[in-house]
Amino acid sequence: MLIRIVTAVGFALGAGSALHAQGLARGAQDGAERGGNIAGPLGAAVGSAIGGAVGTANEILGIDRRERFRIYARGERRPSFAHAGPIGVGTVLPVNGVVYYDVPPEFALKGLNYTIVNDHPVLVDPATRRIVEVID
């Protein structure tokens, strides 16, 4: 029984750490707090994994604005930056060669810019040049 608990905690902590590394810590932290309040340390570990997984479904734009933003960005016909390799959340774009654009106020994304990378609109944190959402 103890081995199962230790294995479950180890798995949950590992999953929670992986999700944190991908920038999804908010859901994991909320899940850990709720799980800890209900079931102590084991509940915190399991809640972290579950909360982080649920957090992956909550994009920055959300479902309702995602399609509108994709249409807007494609309609602007901005040039695409060719990035070698795959792009995804967490990818840091190079200092030179990428042009960043302001996000229109109607999308309520203060502090973010967008650009087009490999023909995909992406939201970027301008301070770090890190992609925070890829708009497919």
A tleap script that builds the chain and sets N, CA, C and O, in Angstrom:
source leaprc.protein.ff14SB
mol = sequence {
  NMET LEU ILE ARG ILE VAL THR ALA VAL GLY
  PHE ALA LEU GLY ALA GLY SER ALA LEU HIE
  ALA GLN GLY LEU ALA ARG GLY ALA GLN ASP
  GLY ALA GLU ARG GLY GLY ASN ILE ALA GLY
  PRO LEU GLY ALA ALA VAL GLY SER ALA ILE
  GLY GLY ALA VAL GLY THR ALA ASN GLU ILE
  LEU GLY ILE ASP ARG ARG GLU ARG PHE ARG
  ILE TYR ALA ARG GLY GLU ARG ARG PRO SER
  PHE ALA HIE ALA GLY PRO ILE GLY VAL GLY
  THR VAL LEU PRO VAL ASN GLY VAL VAL TYR
  TYR ASP VAL PRO PRO GLU PHE ALA LEU LYS
  GLY LEU ASN TYR THR ILE VAL ASN ASP HIE
  PRO VAL LEU VAL ASP PRO ALA THR ARG ARG
  ILE VAL GLU VAL ILE CASP
}
set mol.1.N position { 0.826 -1.197 0.000 }
set mol.1.CA position { 0.000 0.000 0.000 }
set mol.1.C position { 0.864 1.253 0.000 }
set mol.1.O position { 0.607 2.190 -0.756 }
set mol.2.N position { 1.891 1.271 0.848 }
set mol.2.CA position { 2.775 2.433 0.929 }
set mol.2.C position { 3.498 2.644 -0.396 }
set mol.2.O position { 3.706 3.782 -0.816 }
set mol.3.N position { 3.881 1.557 -1.052 }
set mol.3.CA position { 4.566 1.673 -2.338 }
set mol.3.C position { 3.647 2.315 -3.371 }
set mol.3.O position { 4.103 3.137 -4.166 }
set mol.4.N position { 2.364 1.959 -3.379 }
set mol.4.CA position { 1.413 2.559 -4.310 }
set mol.4.C position { 1.272 4.059 -4.071 }
set mol.4.O position { 1.229 4.842 -5.020 }
set mol.5.N position { 1.199 4.456 -2.803 }
set mol.5.CA position { 1.069 5.875 -2.476 }
set mol.5.C position { 2.311 6.632 -2.916 }
set mol.5.O position { 2.207 7.692 -3.533 }
set mol.6.N position { 3.486 6.096 -2.603 }
set mol.6.CA position { 4.740 6.750 -2.988 }
set mol.6.C position { 4.839 6.839 -4.507 }
set mol.6.O position { 5.259 7.865 -5.043 }
set mol.7.N position { 4.454 5.766 -5.208 }
set mol.7.CA position { 4.480 5.771 -6.671 }
set mol.7.C position { 3.509 6.807 -7.215 }
set mol.7.O position { 3.850 7.547 -8.138 }
set mol.8.N position { 2.295 6.871 -6.654 }
set mol.8.CA position { 1.302 7.846 -7.115 }
set mol.8.C position { 1.789 9.266 -6.876 }
set mol.8.O position { 1.629 10.132 -7.736 }
set mol.9.N position { 2.382 9.509 -5.711 }
set mol.9.CA position { 2.893 10.842 -5.399 }
set mol.9.C position { 4.033 11.183 -6.349 }
set mol.9.O position { 4.090 12.296 -6.871 }
set mol.10.N position { 4.932 10.246 -6.576 }
set mol.10.CA position { 6.051 10.485 -7.482 }
set mol.10.C position { 5.577 10.785 -8.887 }
set mol.10.O position { 6.071 11.709 -9.533 }
set mol.11.N position { 4.610 9.999 -9.367 }
set mol.11.CA position { 4.059 10.235 -10.698 }
set mol.11.C position { 3.390 11.599 -10.771 }
set mol.11.O position { 3.607 12.352 -11.720 }
set mol.12.N position { 2.587 11.913 -9.783 }
set mol.12.CA position { 1.867 13.183 -9.785 }
set mol.12.C position { 2.834 14.358 -9.719 }
set mol.12.O position { 2.649 15.354 -10.419 }
set mol.13.N position { 3.853 14.251 -8.891 }
set mol.13.CA position { 4.835 15.321 -8.800 }
set mol.13.C position { 5.594 15.460 -10.109 }
set mol.13.O position { 5.871 16.576 -10.549 }
set mol.14.N position { 5.927 14.359 -10.724 }
set mol.14.CA position { 6.619 14.406 -12.013 }
set mol.14.C position { 5.753 15.043 -13.079 }
set mol.14.O position { 6.229 15.872 -13.853 }
set mol.15.N position { 4.494 14.666 -13.126 }
set mol.15.CA position { 3.570 15.251 -14.100 }
set mol.15.C position { 3.382 16.733 -13.816 }
set mol.15.O position { 3.360 17.549 -14.738 }
set mol.16.N position { 3.246 17.079 -12.551 }
set mol.16.CA position { 3.094 18.482 -12.180 }
set mol.16.C position { 4.314 19.290 -12.565 }
set mol.16.O position { 4.184 20.424 -13.027 }
set mol.17.N position { 5.526 18.716 -12.379 }
set mol.17.CA position { 6.752 19.414 -12.751 }
set mol.17.C position { 6.841 19.609 -14.252 }
set mol.17.O position { 7.242 20.677 -14.717 }
set mol.18.N position { 6.474 18.595 -15.011 }
set mol.18.CA position { 6.519 18.715 -16.470 }
set mol.18.C position { 5.556 19.798 -16.943 }
set mol.18.O position { 5.887 20.583 -17.831 }
set mol.19.N position { 4.380 19.840 -16.359 }
set mol.19.CA position { 3.409 20.856 -16.744 }
set mol.19.C position { 3.893 22.244 -16.362 }
set mol.19.O position { 3.691 23.201 -17.110 }
set mol.20.N position { 4.525 22.358 -15.212 }
set mol.20.CA position { 5.070 23.641 -14.778 }
set mol.20.C position { 6.098 24.133 -15.774 }
set mol.20.O position { 6.125 25.316 -16.112 }
set mol.21.N position { 6.940 23.237 -16.241 }
set mol.21.CA position { 7.971 23.596 -17.199 }
set mol.21.C position { 7.371 24.103 -18.496 }
set mol.21.O position { 8.028 24.858 -19.212 }
set mol.22.N position { 6.181 23.727 -18.816 }
set mol.22.CA position { 5.527 24.168 -20.038 }
set mol.22.C position { 4.708 25.436 -19.812 }
set mol.22.O position { 3.961 25.857 -20.695 }
set mol.23.N position { 4.842 26.037 -18.651 }
set mol.23.CA position { 4.131 27.270 -18.401 }
set mol.23.C position { 2.693 27.087 -17.979 }
set mol.23.O position { 1.882 28.000 -18.138 }
set mol.24.N position { 2.360 25.929 -17.446 }
set mol.24.CA position { 0.981 25.654 -17.064 }
set mol.24.C position { 0.841 25.508 -15.562 }
set mol.24.O position { 0.007 24.742 -15.079 }
set mol.25.N position { 1.647 26.234 -14.835 }
set mol.25.CA position { 1.711 26.060 -13.391 }
set mol.25.C position { 0.473 26.565 -12.673 }
set mol.25.O position { 0.159 26.094 -11.580 }
set mol.26.N position { -0.236 27.517 -13.268 }
set mol.26.CA position { -1.385 28.092 -12.567 }
set mol.26.C position { -2.413 27.030 -12.216 }
set mol.26.O position { -2.884 26.980 -11.079 }
set mol.27.N position { -2.769 26.183 -13.169 }
set mol.27.CA position { -3.743 25.122 -12.907 }
set mol.27.C position { -3.217 24.123 -11.906 }
set mol.27.O position { -3.960 23.647 -11.047 }
set mol.28.N position { -1.923 23.796 -12.011 }
set mol.28.CA position { -1.320 22.847 -11.086 }
set mol.28.C position { -1.310 23.411 -9.679 }
set mol.28.O position { -1.594 22.694 -8.719 }
set mol.29.N position { -0.987 24.689 -9.546 }
set mol.29.CA position { -0.934 25.311 -8.226 }
set mol.29.C position { -2.329 25.340 -7.593 }
set mol.29.O position { -2.494 25.024 -6.415 }
set mol.30.N position { -3.322 25.721 -8.390 }
set mol.30.CA position { -4.697 25.734 -7.870 }
set mol.30.C position { -5.127 24.335 -7.458 }
set mol.30.O position { -5.727 24.150 -6.399 }
set mol.31.N position { -4.820 23.350 -8.297 }
set mol.31.CA position { -5.175 21.961 -7.986 }
set mol.31.C position { -4.473 21.465 -6.748 }
set mol.31.O position { -5.074 20.765 -5.933 }
set mol.32.N position { -3.193 21.819 -6.588 }
set mol.32.CA position { -2.438 21.389 -5.416 }
set mol.32.C position { -3.033 21.989 -4.145 }
set mol.32.O position { -3.161 21.314 -3.123 }
set mol.33.N position { -3.389 23.260 -4.226 }
set mol.33.CA position { -3.968 23.923 -3.050 }
set mol.33.C position { -5.300 23.293 -2.661 }
set mol.33.O position { -5.542 23.016 -1.487 }
set mol.34.N position { -6.159 23.069 -3.647 }
set mol.34.CA position { -7.461 22.469 -3.360 }
set mol.34.C position { -7.312 21.039 -2.858 }
set mol.34.O position { -7.961 20.640 -1.892 }
set mol.35.N position { -6.447 20.267 -3.526 }
set mol.35.CA position { -6.227 18.885 -3.106 }
set mol.35.C position { -5.635 18.808 -1.719 }
set mol.35.O position { -6.009 17.942 -0.928 }
set mol.36.N position { -4.692 19.728 -1.408 }
set mol.36.CA position { -4.081 19.754 -0.091 }
set mol.36.C position { -5.078 20.080 0.999 }
set mol.36.O position { -5.014 19.520 2.093 }
set mol.37.N position { -6.001 20.983 0.707 }
set mol.37.CA position { -7.028 21.338 1.682 }
set mol.37.C position { -7.964 20.173 1.971 }
set mol.37.O position { -8.462 20.022 3.086 }
set mol.38.N position { -8.199 19.347 0.947 }
set mol.38.CA position { -9.140 18.244 1.108 }
set mol.38.C position { -8.483 16.990 1.671 }
set mol.38.O position { -9.020 16.363 2.584 }
set mol.39.N position { -7.311 16.619 1.125 }
set mol.39.CA position { -6.736 15.309 1.451 }
set mol.39.C position { -5.264 15.359 1.854 }
set mol.39.O position { -4.590 14.331 1.782 }
set mol.40.N position { -4.751 16.485 2.264 }
set mol.40.CA position { -3.373 16.554 2.730 }
set mol.40.C position { -2.366 16.439 1.594 }
set mol.40.O position { -2.686 16.750 0.447 }
set mol.41.N position { -1.135 15.987 1.910 }
set mol.41.CA position { -0.046 15.957 0.922 }
set mol.41.C position { -0.347 15.118 -0.321 }
set mol.41.O position { -0.023 15.532 -1.434 }
set mol.42.N position { -0.955 13.960 -0.150 }
set mol.42.CA position { -1.281 13.135 -1.308 }
set mol.42.C position { -2.301 13.846 -2.185 }
set mol.42.O position { -2.184 13.825 -3.410 }
set mol.43.N position { -3.286 14.467 -1.582 }
set mol.43.CA position { -4.280 15.222 -2.347 }
set mol.43.C position { -3.640 16.387 -3.078 }
set mol.43.O position { -4.047 16.710 -4.194 }
set mol.44.N position { -2.644 17.027 -2.471 }
set mol.44.CA position { -1.946 18.132 -3.122 }
set mol.44.C position { -1.203 17.649 -4.353 }
set mol.44.O position { -1.221 18.306 -5.394 }
set mol.45.N position { -0.545 16.494 -4.237 }
set mol.45.CA position { 0.209 15.957 -5.374 }
set mol.45.C position { -0.718 15.576 -6.522 }
set mol.45.O position { -0.457 15.911 -7.678 }
set mol.46.N position { -1.785 14.884 -6.202 }
set mol.46.CA position { -2.728 14.467 -7.244 }
set mol.46.C position { -3.445 15.694 -7.803 }
set mol.46.O position { -3.640 15.787 -9.015 }
set mol.47.N position { -3.837 16.623 -6.956 }
set mol.47.CA position { -4.508 17.844 -7.406 }
set mol.47.C position { -3.622 18.666 -8.326 }
set mol.47.O position { -4.109 19.294 -9.266 }
set mol.48.N position { -2.318 18.661 -8.058 }
set mol.48.CA position { -1.376 19.373 -8.916 }
set mol.48.C position { -1.397 18.814 -10.320 }
set mol.48.O position { -1.443 19.570 -11.290 }
set mol.49.N position { -1.364 17.492 -10.441 }
set mol.49.CA position { -1.366 16.856 -11.761 }
set mol.49.C position { -2.681 17.103 -12.487 }
set mol.49.O position { -2.685 17.426 -13.675 }
set mol.50.N position { -3.788 16.953 -11.784 }
set mol.50.CA position { -5.100 17.128 -12.409 }
set mol.50.C position { -5.327 18.598 -12.758 }
set mol.50.O position { -5.779 18.913 -13.858 }
set mol.51.N position { -5.017 19.489 -11.831 }
set mol.51.CA position { -5.203 20.922 -12.083 }
set mol.51.C position { -4.348 21.407 -13.232 }
set mol.51.O position { -4.792 22.238 -14.023 }
set mol.52.N position { -3.119 20.899 -13.341 }
set mol.52.CA position { -2.263 21.278 -14.454 }
set mol.52.C position { -2.804 20.794 -15.767 }
set mol.52.O position { -2.748 21.511 -16.766 }
set mol.53.N position { -3.329 19.583 -15.785 }
set mol.53.CA position { -3.892 19.035 -17.020 }
set mol.53.C position { -5.121 19.834 -17.449 }
set mol.53.O position { -5.310 20.098 -18.637 }
set mol.54.N position { -5.947 20.213 -16.493 }
set mol.54.CA position { -7.121 21.016 -16.815 }
set mol.54.C position { -6.686 22.383 -17.316 }
set mol.54.O position { -7.327 22.954 -18.198 }
set mol.55.N position { -5.593 22.915 -16.758 }
set mol.55.CA position { -5.085 24.213 -17.188 }
set mol.55.C position { -4.674 24.241 -18.643 }
set mol.55.O position { -4.668 25.313 -19.248 }
set mol.56.N position { -4.328 23.098 -19.234 }
set mol.56.CA position { -3.927 23.071 -20.634 }
set mol.56.C position { -5.080 23.420 -21.553 }
set mol.56.O position { -4.855 23.873 -22.675 }
set mol.57.N position { -6.310 23.219 -21.103 }
set mol.57.CA position { -7.465 23.513 -21.946 }
set mol.57.C position { -7.804 24.998 -21.948 }
set mol.57.O position { -8.591 25.447 -22.782 }
set mol.58.N position { -7.231 25.757 -21.042 }
set mol.58.CA position { -7.545 27.171 -20.918 }
set mol.58.C position { -6.498 28.009 -21.635 }
set mol.58.O position { -5.545 28.475 -21.011 }
set mol.59.N position { -6.665 28.206 -22.941 }
set mol.59.CA position { -5.745 29.044 -23.670 }
set mol.59.C position { -5.944 30.484 -23.248 }
set mol.59.O position { -6.943 30.829 -22.618 }
set mol.60.N position { -4.988 31.315 -23.601 }
set mol.60.CA position { -5.055 32.723 -23.250 }
set mol.60.C position { -6.260 33.392 -23.903 }
set mol.60.O position { -6.981 34.148 -23.252 }
set mol.61.N position { -6.479 33.117 -25.178 }
set mol.61.CA position { -7.610 33.734 -25.877 }
set mol.61.C position { -8.935 33.099 -25.523 }
set mol.61.O position { -9.967 33.771 -25.541 }
set mol.62.N position { -8.929 31.842 -25.208 }
set mol.62.CA position { -10.172 31.136 -24.966 }
set mol.62.C position { -10.837 30.778 -26.286 }
set mol.62.O position { -10.474 31.295 -27.342 }
set mol.63.N position { -11.786 29.913 -26.213 }
set mol.63.CA position { -12.435 29.390 -27.414 }
set mol.63.C position { -13.183 30.484 -28.170 }
set mol.63.O position { -13.150 30.521 -29.400 }
set mol.64.N position { -13.849 31.364 -27.450 }
set mol.64.CA position { -14.697 32.359 -28.101 }
set mol.64.C position { -13.923 33.382 -28.928 }
set mol.64.O position { -14.408 33.821 -29.971 }
set mol.65.N position { -12.722 33.770 -28.479 }
set mol.65.CA position { -11.955 34.796 -29.206 }
set mol.65.C position { -10.890 34.222 -30.121 }
set mol.65.O position { -10.346 34.940 -30.960 }
set mol.66.N position { -10.586 32.956 -29.976 }
set mol.66.CA position { -9.491 32.327 -30.734 }
set mol.66.C position { -9.713 32.422 -32.246 }
set mol.66.O position { -8.821 32.848 -32.980 }
set mol.67.N position { -10.889 32.028 -32.704 }
set mol.67.CA position { -11.185 32.055 -34.140 }
set mol.67.C position { -11.212 33.483 -34.664 }
set mol.67.O position { -10.710 33.749 -35.756 }
set mol.68.N position { -11.787 34.403 -33.903 }
set mol.68.CA position { -11.801 35.811 -34.308 }
set mol.68.C position { -10.387 36.353 -34.460 }
set mol.68.O position { -10.095 37.076 -35.413 }
set mol.69.N position { -9.503 36.004 -33.516 }
set mol.69.CA position { -8.129 36.499 -33.595 }
set mol.69.C position { -7.408 35.883 -34.798 }
set mol.69.O position { -6.662 36.575 -35.491 }
set mol.70.N position { -7.624 34.598 -35.049 }
set mol.70.CA position { -6.993 33.941 -36.197 }
set mol.70.C position { -7.406 34.641 -37.493 }
set mol.70.O position { -6.564 34.917 -38.347 }
set mol.71.N position { -8.689 34.924 -37.636 }
set mol.71.CA position { -9.189 35.619 -38.828 }
set mol.71.C position { -8.573 37.010 -38.928 }
set mol.71.O position { -8.156 37.435 -40.006 }
set mol.72.N position { -8.517 37.718 -37.802 }
set mol.72.CA position { -7.915 39.053 -37.792 }
set mol.72.C position { -6.446 38.992 -38.242 }
set mol.72.O position { -6.040 39.724 -39.145 }
set mol.73.N position { -5.662 38.123 -37.610 }
set mol.73.CA position { -4.228 38.059 -37.897 }
set mol.73.C position { -3.959 37.660 -39.348 }
set mol.73.O position { -3.083 38.228 -40.000 }
set mol.74.N position { -4.705 36.693 -39.845 }
set mol.74.CA position { -4.525 36.277 -41.247 }
set mol.74.C position { -4.960 37.382 -42.204 }
set mol.74.O position { -4.353 37.564 -43.260 }
set mol.75.N position { -6.001 38.113 -41.845 }
set mol.75.CA position { -6.494 39.202 -42.682 }
set mol.75.C position { -5.524 40.355 -42.802 }
set mol.75.O position { -5.564 41.098 -43.783 }
set mol.76.N position { -4.659 40.516 -41.827 }
set mol.76.CA position { -3.665 41.585 -41.859 }
set mol.76.C position { -2.556 41.305 -42.874 }
set mol.76.O position { -1.824 42.214 -43.265 }
set mol.77.N position { -2.435 40.049 -43.295 }
set mol.77.CA position { -1.440 39.627 -44.291 }
set mol.77.C position { -0.026 40.065 -43.932 }
set mol.77.O position { 0.696 40.634 -44.751 }
set mol.78.N position { 0.347 39.790 -42.704 }
set mol.78.CA position { 1.697 40.100 -42.241 }
set mol.78.C position { 2.667 39.051 -42.790 }
set mol.78.O position { 2.280 37.903 -43.010 }
set mol.79.N position { 3.927 39.443 -43.010 }
set mol.79.CA position { 4.906 38.452 -43.463 }
set mol.79.C position { 5.181 37.416 -42.373 }
set mol.79.O position { 5.124 37.714 -41.180 }
set mol.80.N position { 5.478 36.205 -42.811 }
set mol.80.CA position { 5.735 35.111 -41.879 }
set mol.80.C position { 7.239 34.967 -41.651 }
set mol.80.O position { 8.029 34.992 -42.595 }
set mol.81.N position { 7.612 34.819 -40.403 }
set mol.81.CA position { 9.004 34.548 -40.060 }
set mol.81.C position { 9.227 33.047 -40.159 }
set mol.81.O position { 8.457 32.266 -39.599 }
set mol.82.N position { 10.274 32.638 -40.869 }
set mol.82.CA position { 10.585 31.211 -41.015 }
set mol.82.C position { 11.479 30.781 -39.857 }
set mol.82.O position { 12.631 31.203 -39.752 }
set mol.83.N position { 10.933 29.942 -39.000 }
set mol.83.CA position { 11.670 29.441 -37.839 }
set mol.83.C position { 12.029 27.986 -38.078 }
set mol.83.O position { 11.160 27.165 -38.373 }
set mol.84.N position { 13.310 27.668 -37.952 }
set mol.84.CA position { 13.747 26.274 -38.127 }
set mol.84.C position { 13.243 25.446 -36.949 }
set mol.84.O position { 13.412 25.827 -35.791 }
set mol.85.N position { 12.637 24.336 -37.253 }
set mol.85.CA position { 12.140 23.458 -36.196 }
set mol.85.C position { 10.722 23.783 -35.824 }
set mol.85.O position { 10.133 24.735 -36.334 }
set mol.86.N position { 10.172 22.982 -34.923 }
set mol.86.CA position { 8.775 23.177 -34.521 }
set mol.86.C position { 8.610 24.418 -33.650 }
set mol.86.O position { 9.537 24.854 -32.968 }
set mol.87.N position { 7.402 24.970 -33.696 }
set mol.87.CA position { 7.084 26.092 -32.818 }
set mol.87.C position { 6.015 25.624 -31.851 }
set mol.87.O position { 5.189 24.773 -32.181 }
set mol.88.N position { 6.040 26.181 -30.671 }
set mol.88.CA position { 5.045 25.829 -29.670 }
set mol.88.C position { 5.155 26.773 -28.494 }
set mol.88.O position { 6.022 27.646 -28.454 }
set mol.89.N position { 4.265 26.585 -27.539 }
set mol.89.CA position { 4.306 27.386 -26.326 }
set mol.89.C position { 5.655 27.167 -25.661 }
set mol.89.O position { 6.079 26.032 -25.446 }
set mol.90.N position { 6.313 28.253 -25.343 }
set mol.90.CA position { 7.621 28.178 -24.703 }
set mol.90.C position { 8.780 28.423 -25.645 }
set mol.90.O position { 9.891 28.700 -25.192 }
set mol.91.N position { 8.546 28.328 -26.955 }
set mol.91.CA position { 9.613 28.596 -27.921 }
set mol.91.C position { 10.015 30.060 -27.805 }
set mol.91.O position { 9.163 30.948 -27.806 }
set mol.92.N position { 11.323 30.307 -27.704 }
set mol.92.CA position { 11.836 31.674 -27.641 }
set mol.92.C position { 12.287 32.067 -29.043 }
set mol.92.O position { 13.106 31.390 -29.663 }
set mol.93.N position { 11.742 33.158 -29.517 }
set mol.93.CA position { 12.063 33.633 -30.856 }
set mol.93.C position { 13.367 34.428 -30.828 }
set mol.93.O position { 13.722 34.999 -29.797 }
set mol.94.N position { 14.081 34.468 -31.953 }
set mol.94.CA position { 15.369 35.170 -31.986 }
set mol.94.C position { 15.215 36.683 -31.833 }
set mol.94.O position { 14.138 37.240 -32.045 }
set mol.95.N position { 16.306 37.321 -31.463 }
set mol.95.CA position { 16.307 38.772 -31.268 }
set mol.95.C position { 16.088 39.501 -32.590 }
set mol.95.O position { 15.350 40.484 -32.645 }
set mol.96.N position { 16.725 39.023 -33.648 }
set mol.96.CA position { 16.663 39.695 -34.948 }
set mol.96.C position { 15.784 38.938 -35.938 }
set mol.96.O position { 15.688 37.711 -35.904 }
set mol.97.N position { 15.144 39.707 -36.822 }
set mol.97.CA position { 14.403 39.109 -37.922 }
set mol.97.C position { 12.917 38.933 -37.698 }
set mol.97.O position { 12.186 38.660 -38.650 }
set mol.98.N position { 12.449 39.081 -36.476 }
set mol.98.CA position { 11.029 38.897 -36.178 }
set mol.98.C position { 10.403 40.280 -35.947 }
set mol.98.O position { 10.939 41.100 -35.201 }
set mol.99.N position { 9.270 40.518 -36.596 }
set mol.99.CA position { 8.539 41.765 -36.406 }
set mol.99.C position { 7.321 41.460 -35.530 }
set mol.99.O position { 6.538 40.556 -35.821 }
set mol.100.N position { 7.182 42.240 -34.450 }
set mol.100.CA position { 6.074 42.047 -33.519 }
set mol.100.C position { 5.042 43.146 -33.734 }
set mol.100.O position { 5.379 44.291 -34.036 }
set mol.101.N position { 3.775 42.770 -33.573 }
set mol.101.CA position { 2.674 43.701 -33.788 }
set mol.101.C position { 1.826 43.797 -32.527 }
set mol.101.O position { 1.732 42.850 -31.746 }
set mol.102.N position { 1.208 44.972 -32.346 }
set mol.102.CA position { 0.303 45.160 -31.212 }
set mol.102.C position { -0.970 44.352 -31.424 }
set mol.102.O position { -1.466 44.222 -32.543 }
set mol.103.N position { -1.483 43.817 -30.332 }
set mol.103.CA position { -2.763 43.118 -30.368 }
set mol.103.C position { -3.847 44.183 -30.210 }
set mol.103.O position { -3.771 45.005 -29.297 }
set mol.104.N position { -4.860 44.181 -31.091 }
set mol.104.CA position { -5.932 45.182 -30.974 }
set mol.104.C position { -6.619 45.116 -29.603 }
set mol.104.O position { -6.764 44.038 -29.027 }
set mol.105.N position { -7.035 46.267 -29.093 }
set mol.105.CA position { -7.641 46.329 -27.754 }
set mol.105.C position { -8.855 45.428 -27.563 }
set mol.105.O position { -9.107 44.974 -26.447 }
set mol.106.N position { -9.617 45.156 -28.630 }
set mol.106.CA position { -10.833 44.346 -28.463 }
set mol.106.C position { -10.546 42.922 -28.005 }
set mol.106.O position { -11.457 42.227 -27.554 }
set mol.107.N position { -9.279 42.470 -28.115 }
set mol.107.CA position { -8.947 41.122 -27.660 }
set mol.107.C position { -8.485 41.110 -26.201 }
set mol.107.O position { -8.279 40.039 -25.632 }
set mol.108.N position { -8.321 42.280 -25.595 }
set mol.108.CA position { -7.985 42.411 -24.166 }
set mol.108.C position { -6.786 41.548 -23.769 }
set mol.108.O position { -6.863 40.768 -22.820 }
set mol.109.N position { -5.697 41.690 -24.491 }
set mol.109.CA position { -4.471 40.933 -24.202 }
set mol.109.C position { -3.333 41.891 -23.905 }
set mol.109.O position { -2.308 41.881 -24.588 }
set mol.110.N position { -3.513 42.713 -22.892 }
set mol.110.CA position { -2.492 43.691 -22.521 }
set mol.110.C position { -1.170 42.996 -22.237 }
set mol.110.O position { -1.130 41.941 -21.604 }
set mol.111.N position { -0.102 43.596 -22.709 }
set mol.111.CA position { 1.221 43.076 -22.418 }
set mol.111.C position { 1.689 41.992 -23.368 }
set mol.111.O position { 2.772 41.437 -23.182 }
set mol.112.N position { 0.892 41.677 -24.388 }
set mol.112.CA position { 1.300 40.664 -25.365 }
set mol.112.C position { 1.342 41.287 -26.754 }
set mol.112.O position { 0.618 42.239 -27.045 }
set mol.113.N position { 2.189 40.744 -27.593 }
set mol.113.CA position { 2.235 41.089 -29.001 }
set mol.113.C position { 1.927 39.832 -29.791 }
set mol.113.O position { 1.799 38.740 -29.237 }
set mol.114.N position { 1.811 40.009 -31.092 }
set mol.114.CA position { 1.674 38.825 -31.939 }
set mol.114.C position { 2.609 38.965 -33.121 }
set mol.114.O position { 3.052 40.061 -33.464 }
set mol.115.N position { 2.894 37.847 -33.728 }
set mol.115.CA position { 3.653 37.790 -34.965 }
set mol.115.C position { 3.211 36.543 -35.711 }
set mol.115.O position { 2.400 35.760 -35.215 }
set mol.116.N position { 3.746 36.371 -36.890 }
set mol.116.CA position { 3.424 35.186 -37.692 }
set mol.116.C position { 4.716 34.378 -37.811 }
set mol.116.O position { 5.737 34.891 -38.270 }
set mol.117.N position { 4.663 33.117 -37.397 }
set mol.117.CA position { 5.825 32.238 -37.453 }
set mol.117.C position { 5.418 30.967 -38.199 }
set mol.117.O position { 4.442 30.310 -37.838 }
set mol.118.N position { 6.168 30.636 -39.229 }
set mol.118.CA position { 5.863 29.449 -40.043 }
set mol.118.C position { 4.387 29.425 -40.460 }
set mol.118.O position { 3.727 28.386 -40.431 }
set mol.119.N position { 3.901 30.593 -40.843 }
set mol.119.CA position { 2.518 30.786 -41.307 }
set mol.119.C position { 1.456 30.600 -40.228 }
set mol.119.O position { 0.282 30.425 -40.556 }
set mol.120.N position { 1.832 30.633 -38.960 }
set mol.120.CA position { 0.881 30.533 -37.850 }
set mol.120.C position { 0.945 31.813 -37.015 }
set mol.120.O position { 2.032 32.234 -36.620 }
set mol.121.N position { -0.197 32.432 -36.743 }
set mol.121.CA position { -0.178 33.546 -35.795 }
set mol.121.C position { 0.187 33.019 -34.403 }
set mol.121.O position { -0.299 31.968 -33.985 }
set mol.122.N position { 1.033 33.743 -33.701 }
set mol.122.CA position { 1.421 33.357 -32.343 }
set mol.122.C position { 1.373 34.583 -31.443 }
set mol.122.O position { 1.700 35.693 -31.864 }
set mol.123.N position { 0.961 34.368 -30.204 }
set mol.123.CA position { 1.023 35.416 -29.187 }
set mol.123.C position { 2.367 35.302 -28.492 }
set mol.123.O position { 2.827 34.202 -28.186 }
set mol.124.N position { 2.998 36.453 -28.242 }
set mol.124.CA position { 4.358 36.470 -27.720 }
set mol.124.C position { 4.449 37.441 -26.543 }
set mol.124.O position { 3.864 38.524 -26.570 }
set mol.125.N position { 5.187 37.038 -25.517 }
set mol.125.CA position { 5.532 37.941 -24.426 }
set mol.125.C position { 6.705 38.777 -24.923 }
set mol.125.O position { 7.793 38.235 -25.119 }
set mol.126.N position { 6.519 40.094 -25.134 }
set mol.126.CA position { 7.582 40.898 -25.728 }
set mol.126.C position { 8.834 41.017 -24.857 }
set mol.126.O position { 9.924 41.244 -25.380 }
set mol.127.N position { 8.695 40.870 -23.556 }
set mol.127.CA position { 9.854 40.985 -22.669 }
set mol.127.C position { 10.811 39.808 -22.823 }
set mol.127.O position { 12.022 39.963 -22.667 }
set mol.128.N position { 10.270 38.637 -23.127 }
set mol.128.CA position { 11.105 37.433 -23.211 }
set mol.128.C position { 11.175 36.865 -24.624 }
set mol.128.O position { 11.992 35.982 -24.888 }
set mol.129.N position { 10.338 37.350 -25.535 }
set mol.129.CA position { 10.207 36.831 -26.900 }
set mol.129.C position { 9.730 35.378 -26.906 }
set mol.129.O position { 9.938 34.661 -27.884 }
set mol.130.N position { 9.100 34.950 -25.834 }
set mol.130.CA position { 8.615 33.580 -25.674 }
set mol.130.C position { 7.183 33.470 -26.189 }
set mol.130.O position { 6.334 34.298 -25.857 }
set mol.131.N position { 6.915 32.445 -27.003 }
set mol.131.CA position { 5.570 32.198 -27.500 }
set mol.131.C position { 4.704 31.708 -26.337 }
set mol.131.O position { 5.067 30.768 -25.629 }
set mol.132.N position { 3.553 32.361 -26.154 }
set mol.132.CA position { 2.642 31.957 -25.090 }
set mol.132.C position { 1.403 31.258 -25.619 }
set mol.132.O position { 0.697 30.588 -24.865 }
set mol.133.N position { 1.126 31.413 -26.940 }
set mol.133.CA position { 0.025 30.671 -27.539 }
set mol.133.C position { 0.207 30.652 -29.053 }
set mol.133.O position { 0.547 31.662 -29.668 }
set mol.134.N position { -0.024 29.490 -29.630 }
set mol.134.CA position { -0.003 29.327 -31.086 }
set mol.134.C position { -1.448 29.251 -31.543 }
set mol.134.O position { -2.224 28.444 -31.031 }
set mol.135.N position { -1.811 30.084 -32.502 }
set mol.135.CA position { -3.171 30.115 -33.006 }
set mol.135.C position { -3.204 29.286 -34.290 }
set mol.135.O position { -2.675 29.709 -35.318 }
set mol.136.N position { -3.822 28.116 -34.230 }
set mol.136.CA position { -3.874 27.241 -35.408 }
set mol.136.C position { -4.966 27.633 -36.354 }
set mol.136.O position { -5.142 26.996 -37.392 }
savepdb mol mol.pdb
quit
